[in-house]
Amino acid sequence: MTKRYFNTSGPNIESEHYTLKRKNYIEQGISLVDTKRYFTIWAPRQTGKSTYFRQLALELQKKGYNVCHTNIENYKTATVKSLFKNLFGRTRNRTIIFQRS
């Protein structure tokens, strides 16, 4: 087994890096998704936002949800059309419905 260490950049990999399990926050996230409440997290860089969402995604998959995790930071200047084409263009035999609020 590889010795774990504190990760300071890139994705946090539990088998390689020390990782905080945020059980209460995961439970809150599951509750929000179960009740179709959508949410965002605003926090400084390198504070665990992506790690949290990856942990939440794993728990949601265990409950039977199909989860898609993506980072749209690289699409800051993209048009909506090109963003969706890049994100979903390779999707085949699936219906994707987009709703405007």
DSSP file (Angstrom, degrees, kcal/mol; ACC not computed):
  #  RESIDUE AA STRUCTURE BP1 BP2  ACC     N-H-->O    O-->H-N    N-H-->O    O-->H-N    TCO  KAPPA ALPHA  PHI   PSI    X-CA   Y-CA   Z-CA
    1    1 A M              0   0    0      0, 0.0     2,-0.2     0, 0.0     3,-0.0   0.000 360.0 360.0 360.0 134.7    0.0    0.0    0.0
    2    2 A T        -     0   0    0     13,-0.1     2,-0.3     1,-0.1     0, 0.0  -0.486 360.0-108.5 -74.0 140.9    1.3    3.4   -1.0
    3    3 A K        -     0   0    0     -2,-0.2    -1,-0.1     1,-0.1     2,-0.1  -0.544  37.3-127.7 -69.7 130.0    1.8    5.9    1.8
    4    4 A R        -     0   0    0     -2,-0.3     2,-0.3    13,-0.1    13,-0.3  -0.375  29.2-177.5 -78.1 158.8   -0.8    8.6    1.7
    5    5 A Y  B     -a   17   0A   0     11,-1.6    13,-1.6    -2,-0.1     2,-0.4  -0.936  36.5 -82.5-147.9 167.9    0.0   12.3    1.8
    6    6 A F        -     0   0    0     -2,-0.3     2,-0.4    11,-0.2    13,-0.1  -0.647  44.0-140.2 -77.7 126.1   -1.7   15.7    1.8
    7    7 A N        +     0   0    0     -2,-0.4     3,-0.1    11,-0.4     5,-0.1  -0.713  24.6 175.7 -89.1 134.8   -2.8   16.7   -1.7
    8    8 A T        +     0   0    0     -2,-0.4     2,-0.3     1,-0.3    -1,-0.1   0.383  65.4  24.1-119.5   0.5   -2.4   20.3   -2.7
    9    9 A S  S    S+     0   0    0      2,-0.1    -1,-0.3     1,-0.0     0, 0.0  -0.980  99.2  16.0-161.2 153.2   -3.4   20.2   -6.3
   10   10 A G  S    S-     0   0    0     -2,-0.3    -1,-0.0    -3,-0.1    -3,-0.0  -0.089 101.7 -19.7  75.6-178.5   -5.5   18.2   -8.7
   11   11 A P        -     0   0    0      0, 0.0     2,-0.6     0, 0.0    -2,-0.1  -0.288  65.5-121.8 -64.3 143.6   -8.1   15.6   -7.9
   12   12 A N        -     0   0    0     -5,-0.1     2,-0.6    -4,-0.1     3,-0.1  -0.768  23.8-162.7 -86.5 122.8   -8.1   14.1   -4.4
   13   13 A I    >>  -     0   0    0     -2,-0.6     4,-3.2     1,-0.1     3,-2.0  -0.933  10.9-149.2-111.2 113.8   -7.7   10.3   -4.6
   14   14 A E  T 34 S+     0   0    0     -2,-0.6     5,-0.1     1,-0.3    -1,-0.1   0.810  95.7  53.9 -55.5 -35.6   -8.7    8.7   -1.3
   15   15 A S  T 34 S+     0   0    0      1,-0.2    -1,-0.3    -3,-0.1   -13,-0.1   0.706 122.6  29.5 -73.3 -17.2   -6.3    5.7   -1.7
   16   16 A E  T <4 S+     0   0    0     -3,-2.0   -11,-1.6     1,-0.1     2,-0.3   0.694 119.1  48.3-110.0 -27.8   -3.4    8.2   -2.2
   17   17 A H  B  < S-a    5   0A   0     -4,-3.2     2,-0.2   -13,-0.3   -11,-0.2  -0.845  85.9-101.7-121.3 150.7   -4.4   11.3   -0.2
   18   18 A Y        -     0   0    0    -13,-1.6     2,-0.4    -2,-0.3   -11,-0.4  -0.523  48.6-168.1 -64.2 133.7   -5.6   12.1    3.2
   19   19 A T        -     0   0    0     -2,-0.2     2,-0.5    -5,-0.1   -13,-0.0  -0.990  21.2-137.4-136.1 132.4   -9.3   12.7    2.8
   20   20 A L        -     0   0    0     -2,-0.4     2,-0.6     2,-0.0    -2,-0.0  -0.767  18.4-143.0 -85.3 127.6  -12.0   14.2    5.0
   21   21 A K        -     0   0    0     -2,-0.5     2,-0.9     1,-0.1     3,-0.2  -0.823   9.3-162.4 -88.2 121.2  -15.3   12.3    4.9
   22   22 A R     >  +     0   0    0     -2,-0.6     4,-2.7     1,-0.2     5,-0.2  -0.551  21.4 164.8-104.8  66.6  -18.1   14.9    5.1
   23   23 A K  H  > S+     0   0    0     -2,-0.9     4,-2.6     1,-0.2    -1,-0.2   0.872  72.5  49.1 -54.8 -46.3  -20.8   12.5    6.1
   24   24 A N  H  > S+     0   0    0      1,-0.2     4,-2.1     2,-0.2    -1,-0.2   0.906 113.7  46.5 -63.5 -41.0  -23.3   15.2    7.3
   25   25 A Y  H  > S+     0   0    0      2,-0.2     4,-2.5     1,-0.2    -1,-0.2   0.873 111.0  52.5 -68.9 -36.2  -22.8   17.3    4.1
   26   26 A I  H  X S+     0   0    0     -4,-2.7     4,-2.6     2,-0.2    -2,-0.2   0.933 109.5  49.2 -63.0 -44.9  -23.2   14.2    2.0
   27   27 A E  H  X S+     0   0    0     -4,-2.6     4,-2.2     1,-0.2    -2,-0.2   0.895 111.3  49.7 -61.5 -40.2  -26.5   13.3    3.7
   28   28 A Q  H  X S+     0   0    0     -4,-2.1     4,-2.3     2,-0.2    -1,-0.2   0.911 110.8  50.0 -64.2 -41.6  -27.6   16.9    3.2
   29   29 A G  H  X S+     0   0    0     -4,-2.5     4,-2.4     2,-0.2    -2,-0.2   0.908 109.9  50.0 -63.0 -42.8  -26.7   16.7   -0.5
   30   30 A I  H  X S+     0   0    0     -4,-2.6     4,-3.0     1,-0.2    -1,-0.2   0.918 110.4  50.9 -61.5 -43.6  -28.6   13.4   -0.9
   31   31 A S  H  X S+     0   0    0     -4,-2.2     4,-1.6     1,-0.2    -2,-0.2   0.907 110.2  49.3 -60.8 -42.6  -31.6   15.0    0.7
   32   32 A L  H  <>S+     0   0    0     -4,-2.3     5,-3.6     2,-0.2    -2,-0.2   0.915 113.9  45.2 -64.4 -42.9  -31.5   18.0   -1.6
   33   33 A V  H ><5S+     0   0    0     -4,-2.4     3,-2.0     3,-0.2    -2,-0.2   0.922 109.7  55.1 -67.1 -43.3  -31.2   15.7   -4.7
   34   34 A D  H 3<5S+     0   0    0     -4,-3.0    -1,-0.2     1,-0.3    -2,-0.2   0.832 112.3  43.6 -58.0 -32.5  -34.0   13.4   -3.5
   35   35 A T  T 3<5S-     0   0    0     -4,-1.6    -1,-0.3    -5,-0.2    -2,-0.2   0.213 118.0-112.9 -99.5  15.1  -36.3   16.4   -3.2
   36   36 A K  T < 5 +     0   0    0     -3,-2.0     2,-0.6     1,-0.2    -3,-0.2   0.835  67.1 146.9  58.0  37.0  -35.1   17.9   -6.6
   37   37 A R      < -     0   0    0     -5,-3.6     2,-0.3    -6,-0.2    -1,-0.2  -0.921  35.8-151.5-102.7 122.4  -33.5   20.8   -4.9
   38   38 A Y        +     0   0    0     -2,-0.6     2,-0.3    -3,-0.1    -5,-0.0  -0.698  18.7 177.2 -97.9 148.6  -30.4   22.0   -6.8
   39   39 A F        -     0   0    0     -2,-0.3     2,-0.3   -10,-0.0    -2,-0.0  -0.957  18.9-150.3-148.3 160.3  -27.5   23.7   -5.1
   40   40 A T        -     0   0    0     -2,-0.3     2,-0.5     2,-0.0    -2,-0.0  -0.875  14.3-136.6-126.8 162.7  -24.1   25.1   -5.6
   41   41 A I        -     0   0    0     -2,-0.3     2,-0.5     2,-0.1     8,-0.0  -0.990  13.1-165.8-122.9 127.3  -21.1   25.5   -3.4
   42   42 A W        +     0   0    0     -2,-0.5    -2,-0.0     7,-0.0     0, 0.0  -0.960  31.1 129.8-112.8 121.3  -19.1   28.7   -3.3
   43   43 A A        -     0   0    0     -2,-0.5     3,-0.1     0, 0.0     4,-0.1  -0.976  57.4 -79.4-161.6 162.1  -15.7   28.4   -1.6
   44   44 A P    >   -     0   0    0      0, 0.0     3,-0.7     0, 0.0     5,-0.3  -0.127  64.1 -75.3 -62.6 165.0  -12.0   29.3   -2.2
   45   45 A R  T 3  S+     0   0    0      1,-0.2     0, 0.0     2,-0.1     0, 0.0  -0.221 112.8  18.1 -58.7 149.1   -9.8   27.2   -4.4
   46   46 A Q  T 3  S+     0   0    0      1,-0.1    -1,-0.2    -3,-0.1   -37,-0.0   0.810  84.9 119.6  61.4  35.2   -8.5   23.9   -3.0
   47   47 A T  S <  S-     0   0    0     -3,-0.7    -2,-0.1    -4,-0.1    -1,-0.1   0.366  89.9 -91.8-111.0   4.4  -11.0   23.6   -0.1
   48   48 A G  S  > S+     0   0    0     -5,-0.1     4,-2.6     3,-0.0     5,-0.2   0.611  80.4 132.9 103.8  13.0  -12.6   20.3   -1.2
   49   49 A K  H  > S+     0   0    0     -5,-0.3     4,-2.3     2,-0.2     5,-0.2   0.957  81.0  40.5 -62.0 -51.2  -15.6   21.3   -3.4
   50   50 A S  H  > S+     0   0    0      1,-0.2     4,-2.3     2,-0.2    -1,-0.2   0.897 114.7  53.1 -65.7 -39.7  -14.8   18.8   -6.2
   51   51 A T  H  > S+     0   0    0      2,-0.2     4,-2.4     1,-0.2    -1,-0.2   0.919 108.8  50.8 -60.6 -43.5  -13.9   16.1   -3.7
   52   52 A Y  H  X S+     0   0    0     -4,-2.6     4,-2.9     1,-0.2    -2,-0.2   0.946 110.9  47.5 -58.4 -49.3  -17.3   16.7   -2.0
   53   53 A F  H  X S+     0   0    0     -4,-2.3     4,-2.5     1,-0.2    -1,-0.2   0.843 110.8  51.7 -66.4 -31.9  -19.2   16.4   -5.2
   54   54 A R  H  X S+     0   0    0     -4,-2.3     4,-2.0     2,-0.2    -1,-0.2   0.917 111.9  46.6 -67.6 -41.8  -17.2   13.2   -6.2
   55   55 A Q  H  X S+     0   0    0     -4,-2.4     4,-1.9     2,-0.2    -2,-0.2   0.917 113.3  49.2 -64.2 -42.5  -18.1   11.7   -2.8
   56   56 A L  H  X S+     0   0    0     -4,-2.9     4,-2.6     1,-0.2    -2,-0.2   0.918 108.3  54.0 -62.2 -43.2  -21.7   12.7   -3.2
   57   57 A A  H  X S+     0   0    0     -4,-2.5     4,-2.4     1,-0.2    -1,-0.2   0.905 106.8  51.3 -58.7 -43.0  -21.8   11.3   -6.7
   58   58 A L  H  X S+     0   0    0     -4,-2.0     4,-1.6     1,-0.2    -1,-0.2   0.911 112.0  46.3 -61.6 -42.3  -20.6    7.9   -5.4
   59   59 A E  H  X S+     0   0    0     -4,-1.9     4,-1.0     2,-0.2    -2,-0.2   0.888 111.8  51.0 -68.1 -38.6  -23.3    7.8   -2.8
   60   60 A L  H  <>S+     0   0    0     -4,-2.6     5,-2.4     1,-0.2     3,-0.4   0.877 107.1  54.2 -65.8 -37.0  -26.0    8.9   -5.2
   61   61 A Q  H ><5S+     0   0    0     -4,-2.4     3,-1.6     1,-0.2    -1,-0.2   0.882 103.1  56.4 -63.6 -37.3  -24.9    6.1   -7.6
   62   62 A K  H 3<5S+     0   0    0     -4,-1.6    -1,-0.2     1,-0.3    -2,-0.2   0.803 105.2  53.0 -62.0 -28.1  -25.4    3.6   -4.8
   63   63 A K  T 3<5S-     0   0    0     -4,-1.0    -1,-0.3    -3,-0.4    -2,-0.2   0.416 129.0 -98.0 -87.8   1.3  -29.0    4.9   -4.5
   64   64 A G  T < 5S+     0   0    0     -3,-1.6    -3,-0.2     1,-0.3     2,-0.2   0.497  76.1 140.8  98.6   3.8  -29.5    4.3   -8.3
   65   65 A Y      < -     0   0    0     -5,-2.4     2,-0.6    -6,-0.1    -1,-0.3  -0.531  51.1-131.8 -76.8 146.3  -29.0    7.8   -9.6
   66   66 A N        -     0   0    0     -2,-0.2     2,-0.4     2,-0.0    -5,-0.0  -0.904  32.4-161.1 -93.1 120.6  -27.1    8.2  -12.9
   67   67 A V        -     0   0    0     -2,-0.6     2,-0.5   -10,-0.1   -10,-0.0  -0.868  17.3-168.3-113.8 135.9  -24.6   10.9  -12.1
   68   68 A C        -     0   0    0     -2,-0.4     2,-0.5     2,-0.0    -2,-0.0  -0.984   8.2-171.6-120.8 120.2  -22.7   13.1  -14.6
   69   69 A H        +     0   0    0     -2,-0.5     2,-0.3     2,-0.0    -2,-0.0  -0.952  16.5 156.5-113.8 124.3  -19.8   15.1  -13.1
   70   70 A T        -     0   0    0     -2,-0.5     2,-0.6     0, 0.0    -2,-0.0  -0.981  36.8-135.0-144.6 156.8  -18.1   17.7  -15.2
   71   71 A N        -     0   0    0     -2,-0.3     3,-0.4     1,-0.1    -2,-0.0  -0.961  14.8-176.2-112.4 118.3  -16.0   20.8  -14.9
   72   72 A I    >   +     0   0    0     -2,-0.6     3,-2.0     1,-0.2    -1,-0.1   0.282  55.6 106.4 -98.3  11.6  -17.1   23.7  -17.1
   73   73 A E  G >  S+     0   0    0      1,-0.3     3,-1.0     2,-0.1    -1,-0.2   0.843  76.2  57.0 -57.4 -34.5  -14.4   26.0  -16.1
   74   74 A N  G 3  S+     0   0    0     -3,-0.4    -1,-0.3     1,-0.2     3,-0.2   0.523  99.8  61.3 -75.9  -4.0  -12.6   25.5  -19.4
   75   75 A Y  G X   +     0   0    0     -3,-2.0     3,-1.6     1,-0.2    -1,-0.2   0.031  61.8 126.6-109.7  25.8  -15.7   26.6  -21.3
   76   76 A K  T <  S+     0   0    0     -3,-1.0    -1,-0.2     1,-0.3    -2,-0.1   0.829  82.7  34.5 -53.9 -37.2  -15.9   30.2  -19.9
   77   77 A T  T 3  S+     0   0    0     -3,-0.2    -1,-0.3     2,-0.0     2,-0.1   0.345  94.6 115.9-102.3   6.3  -16.0   31.8  -23.3
   78   78 A A    <   -     0   0    0     -3,-1.6     2,-0.1     1,-0.1    -3,-0.1  -0.393  66.9-117.7 -75.9 150.8  -18.0   29.1  -25.0
   79   79 A T     >  -     0   0    0      1,-0.1     4,-2.5    -2,-0.1     5,-0.2  -0.453  30.0-110.2 -76.1 161.6  -21.5   29.7  -26.4
   80   80 A V  H  > S+     0   0    0      1,-0.2     4,-2.5     2,-0.2     5,-0.2   0.914 119.1  52.7 -59.5 -42.5  -24.3   27.7  -24.9
   81   81 A K  H  > S+     0   0    0      1,-0.2     4,-2.1     2,-0.2    -1,-0.2   0.932 111.9  43.2 -60.7 -47.5  -24.6   25.7  -28.1
   82   82 A S  H  > S+     0   0    0      2,-0.2     4,-2.4     1,-0.2    -1,-0.2   0.858 111.6  55.7 -70.2 -33.0  -20.9   24.7  -28.2
   83   83 A L  H  X S+     0   0    0     -4,-2.5     4,-2.5     2,-0.2     5,-0.2   0.960 111.9  41.9 -60.2 -51.3  -20.9   24.0  -24.5
   84   84 A F  H  X S+     0   0    0     -4,-2.5     4,-2.9     1,-0.2     5,-0.3   0.856 112.7  54.3 -67.3 -34.3  -23.7   21.5  -24.8
   85   85 A K  H  X S+     0   0    0     -4,-2.1     4,-1.8    -5,-0.2    -1,-0.2   0.928 112.6  43.2 -63.8 -43.6  -22.3   20.0  -28.0
   86   86 A N  H  < S+     0   0    0     -4,-2.4     4,-0.2     2,-0.2    -2,-0.2   0.891 119.7  42.3 -68.6 -39.5  -19.0   19.4  -26.3
   87   87 A L  H  < S+     0   0    0     -4,-2.5    -2,-0.2    -5,-0.2    -1,-0.2   0.886 134.4  15.9 -74.7 -38.6  -20.6   18.0  -23.1
   88   88 A F  H >< S+     0   0    0     -4,-2.9     3,-1.8    -5,-0.2    -3,-0.2   0.369  91.8 103.4-120.2   3.7  -23.3   15.9  -24.7
   89   89 A G  T 3< S+     0   0    0     -4,-1.8    -3,-0.1    -5,-0.3    -1,-0.1   0.770  83.5  51.4 -61.7 -27.3  -22.2   15.5  -28.3
   90   90 A R  T 3  S+     0   0    0     -4,-0.2     2,-0.4    -5,-0.2    -1,-0.3   0.442  82.3 114.9 -90.2   0.2  -21.0   12.0  -27.8
   91   91 A T    <   -     0   0    0     -3,-1.8     2,-0.4     2,-0.0     3,-0.2  -0.570  47.2-171.9 -73.7 127.6  -24.2   10.9  -26.2
   92   92 A R        +     0   0    0     -2,-0.4     3,-0.1     1,-0.2    -2,-0.1  -0.934  58.8   6.2-123.5 145.6  -26.0    8.3  -28.3
   93   93 A N  S    S+     0   0    0     -2,-0.4     2,-0.4     1,-0.2    -1,-0.2   0.815 100.5 112.6  57.1  34.8  -29.4    6.7  -28.0
   94   94 A R        -     0   0    0     -3,-0.2     2,-0.6     2,-0.0    -1,-0.2  -0.986  61.9-135.3-134.8 147.1  -30.4    9.0  -25.1
   95   95 A T        -     0   0    0     -2,-0.4     2,-0.5    -3,-0.1    -3,-0.0  -0.894  19.5-168.3-101.5 127.2  -32.9   11.8  -24.8
   96   96 A I        -     0   0    0     -2,-0.6     2,-0.5    -5,-0.1    -2,-0.0  -0.971   2.4-163.3-117.0 124.7  -31.6   14.9  -23.1
   97   97 A I        -     0   0    0     -2,-0.5     2,-0.5     2,-0.0    -2,-0.0  -0.933   1.1-165.0-112.0 125.6  -34.2   17.5  -22.1
   98   98 A F        -     0   0    0     -2,-0.5     2,-0.4     2,-0.0    -2,-0.0  -0.922   6.8-167.6-108.5 131.9  -33.1   21.0  -21.2
   99   99 A Q        -     0   0    0     -2,-0.5     2,-0.4     2,-0.0    -2,-0.0  -0.954  12.3-143.3-120.8 139.3  -35.5   23.3  -19.4
  100  100 A R              0   0    0     -2,-0.4    -2,-0.0     1,-0.1     0, 0.0  -0.798 360.0 360.0 -95.2 142.4  -35.1   27.0  -18.9
  101  101 A S              0   0    0     -2,-0.4    -1,-0.1     0, 0.0    -2,-0.0   0.451 360.0 360.0 -92.5 360.0  -36.4   28.4  -15.6
